[in-house]
Amino acid sequence: MKLLWILYIKLLLLSSINALCNITSCNSLGLIDQSKILAICETIQCNISPDSQVYYPLDLNYSSTISHYGISSTNFSVCSVVPCTAEDLSIIIKIIGQNRVPFGIKSGGHSLNPGFSSTKDVHISMLRFSKVAYNSTDQTVDVGPGLVWNDVYKQLQPYNVSVLGGRVSNVGVGGFLLGGGYGWKSNQYGLSIDTILEYELVTPNGTIVNVNNETYPDLFFGLKGGLNNFGIVTNFKMCALPQTLVYGGVLLYDFLEINDIVNAAVNFQTNNQDPKAQILCDFTSLGGSVAISIIAFYDAPIAPPNTFDVFTSIRHLGKLQTRSFLSLVQASPVFVTDNMRGRFHTISVSNISKPVVEKVRDLFIEYTLASIPYGRTLVNFDVEPFLPSYFEKSQGGAYPHSPSNPLFPIVVQFGWQSELDDQVFINATQTVAEAILEAAIQDGQDLSGAKEILYPNYALDNTPLIKMYGKNLDRLKSIRQQWDPENIMYLTGGFKF
Ligand SMILES: Cc1cc2nc3c(=O)[nH]c(=O)nc-3n(C[C@H](O)[C@H](O)[C@H](O)COP(=O)(O)OP(=O)(O)OC[C@H]3O[C@@H](n4cnc5c(N)ncnc54)[C@H](O)[C@@H]3O)c2cc1C
């Protein structure tokens, strides 16, 4: 064991010239060096309960606690702390604050912005906050941030309820709910944040509070879209929503059908008036092979006739059927994105019009071809139609989603393999988003100033805060200042108020 420790410390401090350079530059900036961070990890280990864990790079469990959906988001931290109670998390954040050590907070690890849920210093994995408790008396569900949505739906299935969470397989709970949350029931109930009744929060000074509209209205407002600015959330109390069997599935189309899909998506957005019917329209290519898909969802065992005819009438593979909600979420195409680097960005449009979707199509074809020389790459553009009324369920919050300004997100995602190509694909992500926005403006959509609000969970890390939080930004800055005067949450990555 002692030998392992010596090896570990050597690896950490001496094995690369690069690391030594970093340490030197850290010291010259007045920051703390790696051996001090190791000592802080040990202090944490000594002070938390034996049920919570601290893992080091040679521990078997270390890598699963730091890994991410995109490998470009993973950092190798000095230690990975896995608390299992809010009390232990309170101790951890106090030690972090006293030592001003950079830290990361990871729930599901699906952020594609490097450093948003990772760090080279003290990593906190929320993995052990994995409770799902259905309370039938008040029709609420307590959901732990460390889960992925499949697990939540699976545990709620026997009670015939669900919550407003992720639409495709295995996305994390914590970041999803703290950013906003677009789900399959958004036409009916709004965003996830409109269905959250209370947060258990460990504040930056280590106090554990239950935040709801009565106890701390400002914090409650801030947490509804404000990500990790106000502390670390250990439990979400959400509305339990009735859940029957659903109807839907994944329809896959050949490239030759791409124009028909564009027309069908626009047609669906224009004509669908049924809040129980939703789709995701997905243009994907992997290493140049194209797979266009429609994921169709109807929130009842059978959809009324004609609901999805615009899609089923086009030549396709796959079928729509009656199934459990969980099975629909699991049916989403699992593309081979393992070991890929990646980025998302987003555009919000006020109308999923034909010129906009045609632009998405044209850019998809252009960038699929352009990415072929880069080997195994992913090009994935997602159009997300909702009813124009879907923001009417808005309960307000940090992320502006007012009924007076309904917006529809479009997601642009690239995946690639070599770090050397990072800038190429980051530029592509940004260029595609700008081109789609330009097409929407050319189409006559008024997206000037605060009219185009971008969804923080899809936004690239250099997105200005004002583009995501609009006129809420000043209030959010003052709430953050009140709850975090020592700027502890500045020590972790993410969009900072
Ligand atoms: C395949 C895929 C599908 C997606 N589908 C959807 C979708 O249908 N709808 C939608 O709205 N979004 C969707 N997203 C976006 C998703 O909401 C974000 O990627 C979100 O960050 C995922 O949450 P996470 O817990 O996995 O993230 P993480 O990477 O773990 O965290 C993201 C951010 O939240 C912070 N954070 C996480 N947990 C906590 C906590 N407990 N307390 C304080 N801060 C915390 C982190 O520090 C980090 O800054 C999808 C993403 C992917 C990759």
The ligand as an SDF file (V2000), in Angstrom:
LIG
                    3D

 53 58  0  0  0  0  0  0  0  0999 V2000
  -27.4610   12.8560  -25.1170 C   0  0  0  0  0  0  0  0  0  0  0  0
  -27.9990   14.0950  -24.4540 C   0  0  0  0  0  0  0  0  0  0  0  0
  -29.3650   14.3280  -24.4600 C   0  0  0  0  0  0  0  0  0  0  0  0
  -29.8880   15.4670  -23.8450 C   0  0  0  0  0  0  0  0  0  0  0  0
  -31.2380   15.6800  -23.8610 N   0  0  0  0  0  0  0  0  0  0  0  0
  -31.7590   16.7670  -23.2370 C   0  0  0  0  0  0  0  0  0  0  0  0
  -33.1660   16.9920  -23.2100 C   0  0  0  0  0  0  0  0  0  0  0  0
  -33.9570   16.2210  -23.7390 O   0  0  0  0  0  0  0  0  0  0  0  0
  -33.6200   18.0940  -22.5700 N   0  0  0  0  0  0  0  0  0  0  0  0
  -32.7840   18.9800  -21.9470 C   0  0  0  0  0  0  0  0  0  0  0  0
  -33.2640   19.9430  -21.3580 O   0  0  0  0  0  0  0  0  0  0  0  0
  -31.4480   18.7890  -21.9550 N   0  0  0  0  0  0  0  0  0  0  0  0
  -30.9190   17.7160  -22.5880 C   0  0  0  0  0  0  0  0  0  0  0  0
  -29.5660   17.5290  -22.6180 N   0  0  0  0  0  0  0  0  0  0  0  0
  -28.6910   18.5400  -22.0100 C   0  0  0  0  0  0  0  0  0  0  0  0
  -28.5420   18.2490  -20.5280 C   0  0  0  0  0  0  0  0  0  0  0  0
  -29.6020   18.8840  -19.8440 O   0  0  0  0  0  0  0  0  0  0  0  0
  -27.2000   18.7850  -20.0110 C   0  0  0  0  0  0  0  0  0  0  0  0
  -26.1600   18.1140  -20.6740 O   0  0  0  0  0  0  0  0  0  0  0  0
  -27.0660   18.6410  -18.4960 C   0  0  0  0  0  0  0  0  0  0  0  0
  -25.8800   19.2900  -18.1090 O   0  0  0  0  0  0  0  0  0  0  0  0
  -27.0340   17.2070  -18.0580 C   0  0  0  0  0  0  0  0  0  0  0  0
  -26.9510   17.1180  -16.6580 O   0  0  0  0  0  0  0  0  0  0  0  0
  -25.8000   16.2620  -15.9590 P   0  0  0  0  0  0  0  0  0  0  0  0
  -26.1580   16.1150  -14.5390 O   0  0  0  0  0  0  0  0  0  0  0  0
  -25.5280   15.0430  -16.7360 O   0  0  0  0  0  0  0  0  0  0  0  0
  -24.5790   17.2710  -16.1640 O   0  0  0  0  0  0  0  0  0  0  0  0
  -23.1960   17.4920  -15.3990 P   0  0  0  0  0  0  0  0  0  0  0  0
  -22.1740   17.5610  -16.4850 O   0  0  0  0  0  0  0  0  0  0  0  0
  -22.9560   16.5480  -14.3080 O   0  0  0  0  0  0  0  0  0  0  0  0
  -23.4180   18.9490  -14.7750 O   0  0  0  0  0  0  0  0  0  0  0  0
  -23.7490   20.0670  -15.5800 C   0  0  0  0  0  0  0  0  0  0  0  0
  -23.6050   21.3500  -14.7470 C   0  0  0  0  0  0  0  0  0  0  0  0
  -24.4840   21.3250  -13.6400 O   0  0  0  0  0  0  0  0  0  0  0  0
  -23.7520   21.4400  -12.4100 C   0  0  0  0  0  0  0  0  0  0  0  0
  -24.3440   20.5190  -11.4520 N   0  0  0  0  0  0  0  0  0  0  0  0
  -24.6110   19.2060  -11.6640 C   0  0  0  0  0  0  0  0  0  0  0  0
  -25.1700   18.6840  -10.5700 N   0  0  0  0  0  0  0  0  0  0  0  0
  -25.2430   19.6700   -9.6510 C   0  0  0  0  0  0  0  0  0  0  0  0
  -25.7310   19.7400   -8.3150 C   0  0  0  0  0  0  0  0  0  0  0  0
  -26.2680   18.6710   -7.7270 N   0  0  0  0  0  0  0  0  0  0  0  0
  -25.6640   20.9170   -7.6590 N   0  0  0  0  0  0  0  0  0  0  0  0
  -25.1280   22.0150   -8.2630 C   0  0  0  0  0  0  0  0  0  0  0  0
  -24.6590   21.9970   -9.5220 N   0  0  0  0  0  0  0  0  0  0  0  0
  -24.7110   20.8400  -10.2090 C   0  0  0  0  0  0  0  0  0  0  0  0
  -22.3380   21.0250  -12.7520 C   0  0  0  0  0  0  0  0  0  0  0  0
  -21.3980   21.5570  -11.8550 O   0  0  0  0  0  0  0  0  0  0  0  0
  -22.2010   21.5320  -14.1670 C   0  0  0  0  0  0  0  0  0  0  0  0
  -21.8510   22.8900  -14.1760 O   0  0  0  0  0  0  0  0  0  0  0  0
  -29.0200   16.3930  -23.2190 C   0  0  0  0  0  0  0  0  0  0  0  0
  -27.6470   16.1480  -23.2060 C   0  0  0  0  0  0  0  0  0  0  0  0
  -27.1320   15.0110  -23.8180 C   0  0  0  0  0  0  0  0  0  0  0  0
  -25.6500   14.7790  -23.8080 C   0  0  0  0  0  0  0  0  0  0  0  0
  1  2  1  0
  2  3  1  0
  2 52  2  0
  3  4  2  0
  4  5  1  0
  4 50  1  0
  5  6  2  0
  6  7  1  0
  6 13  1  0
  7  8  2  0
  7  9  1  0
  9 10  1  0
 10 11  2  0
 10 12  1  0
 12 13  2  0
 13 14  1  0
 14 15  1  0
 14 50  1  0
 15 16  1  0
 16 17  1  0
 16 18  1  0
 18 19  1  0
 18 20  1  0
 20 21  1  0
 20 22  1  0
 22 23  1  0
 23 24  1  0
 24 25  2  0
 24 26  1  0
 24 27  1  0
 27 28  1  0
 28 29  2  0
 28 30  1  0
 28 31  1  0
 31 32  1  0
 32 33  1  0
 33 34  1  0
 33 48  1  0
 34 35  1  0
 35 36  1  0
 35 46  1  0
 36 37  1  0
 36 45  1  0
 37 38  2  0
 38 39  1  0
 39 40  1  0
 39 45  2  0
 40 41  1  0
 40 42  2  0
 42 43  1  0
 43 44  2  0
 44 45  1  0
 46 47  1  0
 46 48  1  0
 48 49  1  0
 50 51  2  0
 51 52  1  0
 52 53  1  0
M  END
$$$$
